[in-house]
Amino acid sequence: MLDQNFVRDNIDLVREAFVNRNFPVDGLDRFSELDVERRRVIGEADKINQARNVASKEIGALMQSGDKDSAEAKKAEVADLKSQQSDLEAKRDEAEAAMHDLLAGLPNIPAEDVPVGADETANVEVRRWGNIRDFDFEPKDHVDIGETLGILDFERATKIAGARFAILNGAGARLSRALVNLMLDVHTTEHGYTETIPPFLVNRTALFGTNQLPKFEEDLFHIKDDRGFALIPTAEVPVTNYHADEILDASDLPKYYTAYTPCFRSEAGSHGRDTRGLIRQHQFEKVELVKLSLPENSADEHEKLTANAERILQMLELPYRTVVLSTGDMGFGARKTYDIEVWLPSQKTYREISSCSNCGDFQARRMGLRFRRAGGVKPEFVHTLNGSGLAVGRTWIAIVENYQQVDGSIKVPEVLRPYMNGIATIG
């Protein structure tokens, strides 16, 4: 959430940022109207309070002088002033609540070095890694390969659950588990993350904290009871909220967490995109990376987090590119985002496999996550960062397609073979 004072004092800057993000600015006009109303009623309430204080002193003097009738009249005047003051305070509270609701629906302000553009066409490539394989046969997609080998089953998944679900079998399931173990081992031993297993159900407060609510209500799978639970759309939600409403010591930052979880998304806004295969499922798995950082260090931590995710692709020898998202393509809560895109031979293009974002204090402000520097100074808001390290299903796809052989088998990357009980080929 944006700071109310920042929005008030920098309304033109915020308006420009929203135009760059293709976000409607009418909410800012309403915010300004409410702020004017809030200041008006606060000013009037202060004047009435001053009048009450003066009248209260006069009551004492009148009582001492024995003029009880005038004192009673003055008491009635004070009671009326008190009623007026209460009405004004109610209007103030109403304006502040409306301003809070407006702020909750406003996106983050992009960092200064984010490229300005309307959509993904303005994204800027920052680096590439790996060599794209030159096939001497026409490469198949992961669906054809997986179904032929019997390691991927969409038909029975649809029978059990419906569209956009899949079943992995045999070596396909083993490959997925191997990827999870590799990712967790690398992130904990090489990169210093603490592994955690969070709840897969979260409440509305947690969802608000990481800005899934109120904007992305329709993308969630809600549990129909009176507790307001929803299935997690990403481990970012429970892991980032781990220290919600706490004041950390500056010396304890940064904190690094990693978690493997299933994720659940209704894909309400996907409108039929990526209906074939594992690219866009209602249920999928990720290894998530979350960082809590001092504000002055979050830009550097963002670069490191992105490099941590890239490291997995390098170990798997999968070609990829990294792009910085433009203002019109970045997520609601992000200050800056790097997308890592892996090469898929069947599509002859790079596809997103990880999105690594620096959210600044946007999420911390929503969840009350602060820290205090040495010397007992006023607490400040932590900066939060997150990214996939990596999306397991999309990594599975990339391996199946990039390591496919002319006979329909799949070569297992060297780094995964210890996790596959030495299996070198699937098929």
NORSUL-V183021 format. One line per field, one symbol per residue. ss: DSSP state (H for helix, E for strand, - for the rest). A space follows every 50 residues. Layout:
ss: ???
This chain:
ss: ---HHHHHH-HHHHHHHHHH-----HHHHHHHHHHHHHHHHHHHHHHHHH HHHHHHHHHHHHHHH--HHHHHHHHHHHHHHHHHHHHHHHHHHHHHHHHH HHHH---------------HHH-EEEEEE------------HHHHHHHH- -EE-HHHHHH------EE-HHHHHHHHHHHHHHHHHHHH----EE----- EE-HHHHHH-------HHH--E-------EE----HHHHHHHH---EEEH HH--EEEEEEEEEE------------------EEEEEEEEEEE-HHHHHH HHHHHHHHHHHHHHH----EEEEE-----------EEEEEEEEE----EE EEEEEEEE---HHHHHH--EEE-------EE-EEEEEEEEEHHHHHHHHH HH-E-----EE--HHHHHHH----EE-
